[in-house]
Amino acid sequence: MTTAEFKEQTKGKAAIVYFSAKWCSMCRFFSPRFDVWAERYKDKDIVWLKVDVDESANMAIDFHVEEVPMIVAVTIDGGIIFKGLKDNINEKKIKELVGDPS
């Protein structure tokens, strides 16, 4: 995915982007959790994207991704409101990011 493709897919919407790599064992562990959240909160007006840092190096550079797995939450206007690694990403944080008060 290029930065231009990202901007097109997220135009007018917030996004939660999961950066990972095929060689990353923790990413393989964390990926199913991201899939569950994307499915659970699909009714929110948020784009859920997975980005492989090796296949989309420019995206990783643009978002200053230095470690994987990493989640980046992006506002409608493209601002980054959260960057987190596996240690600080959990259901509570995802609910906060998607605006789910339950």
ROVEX-424977 format. One record per residue: chain; x, z, y of N, C-alpha, C in turn. Coordinates in nm, 3 decimals. Each point is the difference from the previous one (the first is absolute). Layout:
// residues N
PT chaine     n_u     n_w     n_v    ca_u    ca_w    ca_v     c_u     c_w     c_v
PT      A       X       Z       Y       X       Z       Y       X       Z       Y
...
END
This chain:
// residues 102
PT chaine     n_u     n_w     n_v    ca_u    ca_w    ca_v     c_u     c_w     c_v
PT      A   0.084   0.000  -0.117  -0.084   0.000   0.117   0.089   0.000   0.124
PT      A  -0.033  -0.084   0.092   0.073  -0.003   0.126  -0.072   0.086   0.103
PT      A   0.068   0.028   0.108  -0.062   0.078   0.107  -0.120  -0.075   0.057
PT      A   0.011  -0.131   0.012  -0.112  -0.082   0.051  -0.120   0.009  -0.095
PT      A   0.024  -0.006  -0.131  -0.108   0.014  -0.097  -0.063   0.138   0.008
PT      A   0.083   0.101   0.019  -0.052   0.137   0.016  -0.092   0.007   0.122
PT      A   0.045  -0.053   0.111  -0.081   0.005   0.122  -0.132  -0.074  -0.018
PT      A   0.003  -0.110  -0.072  -0.123  -0.077  -0.024  -0.096   0.079  -0.089
PT      A   0.050   0.062  -0.106  -0.084   0.075  -0.093  -0.058   0.127   0.061
PT      A   0.070   0.055   0.098  -0.043   0.127   0.058  -0.062  -0.017   0.139
PT      A  -0.020  -0.121   0.042  -0.053  -0.026   0.134  -0.131   0.076   0.022
PT      A   0.002   0.089   0.099  -0.120   0.077   0.033  -0.029   0.116  -0.094
PT      A   0.094   0.033  -0.087  -0.022   0.109  -0.096   0.124   0.087  -0.010
PT      A  -0.022   0.124  -0.035   0.111   0.089  -0.032   0.048  -0.034  -0.142
PT      A   0.119   0.044  -0.032   0.055  -0.030  -0.133   0.079   0.119  -0.054
PT      A  -0.002   0.010  -0.131   0.089   0.091  -0.069   0.085  -0.087  -0.092
PT      A   0.129   0.005   0.023   0.093  -0.089  -0.068   0.091   0.082  -0.092
PT      A   0.006  -0.044  -0.122   0.083   0.065  -0.102   0.123  -0.087  -0.024
PT      A   0.117   0.051   0.037   0.125  -0.070  -0.022   0.063   0.051  -0.129
PT      A   0.039  -0.093  -0.085   0.059   0.036  -0.128   0.099  -0.107  -0.043
PT      A   0.056   0.018  -0.118   0.092  -0.098  -0.058  -0.015   0.003  -0.151
PT      A   0.020  -0.114  -0.063  -0.013  -0.009  -0.146   0.099   0.090  -0.073
PT      A   0.118   0.016   0.056   0.106   0.078  -0.064  -0.018   0.152   0.018
PT      A  -0.095   0.041   0.080  -0.019   0.141   0.035  -0.092   0.069  -0.100
PT      A   0.056   0.093  -0.078  -0.081   0.068  -0.101  -0.108   0.087   0.063
PT      A   0.029   0.067   0.110  -0.101   0.081   0.067  -0.113  -0.087   0.054
PT      A   0.031  -0.121   0.041  -0.104  -0.093   0.048  -0.096  -0.035  -0.113
PT      A   0.051  -0.021  -0.118  -0.086  -0.030  -0.115  -0.092   0.118  -0.032
PT      A   0.048   0.119   0.022  -0.081   0.120  -0.019  -0.105   0.014   0.110
PT      A   0.038  -0.029   0.124  -0.087   0.021   0.116  -0.104  -0.111   0.021
PT      A   0.031  -0.120  -0.043  -0.086  -0.116   0.023  -0.144   0.018  -0.049
PT      A  -0.023   0.054  -0.121  -0.138   0.020  -0.044  -0.078   0.095   0.090
PT      A   0.067   0.098   0.057  -0.066   0.092   0.092  -0.047  -0.074   0.125
PT      A   0.086  -0.088   0.052  -0.038  -0.081   0.116  -0.122  -0.087  -0.034
PT      A   0.000  -0.058  -0.119  -0.114  -0.084  -0.044  -0.129   0.081  -0.004
PT      A   0.006   0.123  -0.047  -0.118   0.087  -0.004  -0.052   0.026   0.141
PT      A   0.091   0.031   0.092  -0.042   0.026   0.138  -0.060  -0.125   0.063
PT      A   0.061  -0.114  -0.023  -0.052  -0.124   0.057  -0.141  -0.028  -0.050
PT      A  -0.024   0.027  -0.127  -0.133  -0.019  -0.057  -0.098   0.105   0.053
PT      A   0.043   0.124   0.003  -0.086   0.110   0.044  -0.045  -0.016   0.146
PT      A   0.088  -0.051   0.083  -0.031  -0.010   0.143  -0.019  -0.144   0.046
PT      A  -0.042  -0.085  -0.092  -0.018  -0.142   0.035  -0.114  -0.022   0.099
PT      A  -0.092   0.097   0.013  -0.110  -0.015   0.094   0.043   0.029   0.144
PT      A   0.118   0.057   0.017   0.054   0.022   0.135   0.050  -0.133   0.053
PT      A   0.001  -0.017   0.129   0.043  -0.125   0.060   0.152  -0.002   0.014
PT      A   0.066   0.007  -0.117   0.146   0.009  -0.006   0.050  -0.101  -0.103
PT      A   0.107  -0.068   0.035   0.064  -0.093  -0.092   0.107   0.077  -0.079
PT      A  -0.003  -0.011  -0.131   0.097   0.064  -0.088   0.094  -0.108  -0.053
PT      A   0.128   0.013   0.028   0.096  -0.103  -0.042   0.118   0.060  -0.073
PT      A   0.048  -0.075  -0.098   0.125   0.036  -0.068   0.106  -0.103   0.041
PT      A   0.118   0.050   0.033   0.108  -0.087   0.043   0.125   0.035  -0.080
PT      A   0.057  -0.099  -0.068   0.126   0.017  -0.071   0.113  -0.021   0.101
PT      A   0.085   0.100   0.017   0.104  -0.008   0.102   0.103  -0.109  -0.028
PT      A   0.017  -0.037  -0.126   0.095  -0.106  -0.032  -0.058  -0.139   0.027
PT      A  -0.129  -0.015  -0.021  -0.066  -0.128   0.024  -0.038  -0.018   0.146
PT      A  -0.014   0.110   0.072  -0.042  -0.004   0.141   0.094   0.087   0.084
PT      A   0.127  -0.037  -0.004   0.102   0.080   0.068  -0.027   0.013   0.150
PT      A  -0.050  -0.105   0.062  -0.027   0.006   0.144  -0.109   0.102   0.033
PT      A  -0.100   0.010  -0.087  -0.104   0.102   0.021   0.062   0.139  -0.008
PT      A   0.085   0.021  -0.097   0.066   0.130  -0.014   0.084   0.031   0.123
PT      A   0.067  -0.099   0.052   0.081   0.020   0.121  -0.091   0.029   0.119
PT      A  -0.106  -0.078   0.015  -0.092   0.019   0.113  -0.062   0.140   0.002
PT      A  -0.024   0.055  -0.118  -0.063   0.132  -0.010   0.102   0.112  -0.023
PT      A   0.129  -0.034   0.009   0.108   0.097  -0.013  -0.009   0.078  -0.132
PT      A  -0.025  -0.073  -0.107  -0.007   0.061  -0.132   0.142   0.012  -0.055
PT      A   0.041   0.123  -0.021   0.135   0.025  -0.050   0.001   0.054  -0.142
PT      A  -0.117   0.047  -0.046  -0.014   0.052  -0.136  -0.134  -0.043  -0.056
PT      A  -0.007  -0.007  -0.131  -0.127  -0.029  -0.066  -0.021   0.104  -0.109
PT      A  -0.122   0.027  -0.036  -0.124  -0.053   0.057  -0.030   0.063   0.136
PT      A  -0.060  -0.080   0.086  -0.037   0.047   0.133  -0.137  -0.055   0.037
PT      A  -0.078   0.085   0.065  -0.130  -0.040   0.054   0.012  -0.004   0.151
PT      A  -0.053  -0.106   0.060  -0.003  -0.012   0.146  -0.145  -0.026   0.040
PT      A  -0.051   0.082   0.091  -0.135  -0.019   0.052   0.013  -0.065   0.137
PT      A  -0.076  -0.109   0.018   0.011  -0.082   0.120  -0.136  -0.006   0.069
PT      A  -0.001   0.020   0.131  -0.125  -0.006   0.077  -0.044  -0.144   0.021
PT      A  -0.120  -0.015   0.054  -0.054  -0.133   0.028   0.092  -0.081   0.090
PT      A   0.064   0.067   0.096   0.088  -0.072   0.093   0.144  -0.011  -0.050
PT      A   0.025   0.039  -0.126   0.131  -0.017  -0.060   0.095   0.117   0.014
PT      A  -0.046   0.110   0.058   0.084   0.117   0.014   0.010   0.078  -0.131
PT      A   0.115   0.056  -0.025   0.020   0.080  -0.120  -0.040   0.144   0.031
PT      A  -0.096   0.052  -0.077  -0.044   0.137   0.023   0.051   0.096  -0.107
PT      A   0.053  -0.056  -0.109   0.052   0.085  -0.106   0.094  -0.080  -0.088
PT      A   0.112   0.063  -0.035   0.091  -0.053  -0.101   0.031   0.115  -0.093
PT      A  -0.018  -0.022  -0.128   0.025   0.109  -0.094   0.058  -0.048  -0.131
PT      A   0.082   0.084  -0.055   0.057  -0.025  -0.133  -0.084   0.070  -0.104
PT      A   0.032  -0.024  -0.124  -0.078   0.053  -0.112  -0.025   0.149   0.009
PT      A   0.094   0.074   0.057  -0.013   0.146   0.005  -0.107   0.049   0.096
PT      A  -0.036  -0.080   0.101  -0.100   0.046   0.095  -0.124  -0.090   0.006
PT      A  -0.024  -0.070  -0.109  -0.121  -0.080  -0.012  -0.085   0.061  -0.110
PT      A  -0.121   0.039   0.036  -0.092   0.056  -0.098  -0.143  -0.033   0.042
PT      A  -0.094   0.040  -0.081  -0.141  -0.031   0.027  -0.044   0.054   0.136
PT      A   0.043   0.120   0.034  -0.038   0.060   0.129   0.050  -0.086   0.117
PT      A   0.123  -0.047  -0.007   0.055  -0.084   0.107  -0.073  -0.133   0.008
PT      A  -0.031  -0.059  -0.114  -0.072  -0.127  -0.001  -0.138   0.018   0.063
PT      A  -0.070   0.108  -0.035  -0.131   0.027   0.060   0.011   0.012   0.151
PT      A   0.102   0.066   0.045   0.023   0.013   0.145   0.021  -0.137   0.064
PT      A   0.080  -0.083  -0.064   0.030  -0.132   0.055  -0.121  -0.092   0.004
PT      A  -0.087   0.011  -0.100  -0.118  -0.088  -0.006  -0.121   0.058   0.071
PT      A   0.014   0.123   0.049  -0.112   0.062   0.072  -0.109   0.052  -0.089
PT      A   0.037   0.050  -0.117  -0.098   0.056  -0.095   0.004   0.152   0.013
PT      A  -0.104   0.060   0.059   0.000   0.145   0.023  -0.027   0.085  -0.124
PT      A  -0.039  -0.061  -0.110  -0.037   0.079  -0.119   0.118   0.064  -0.067
END
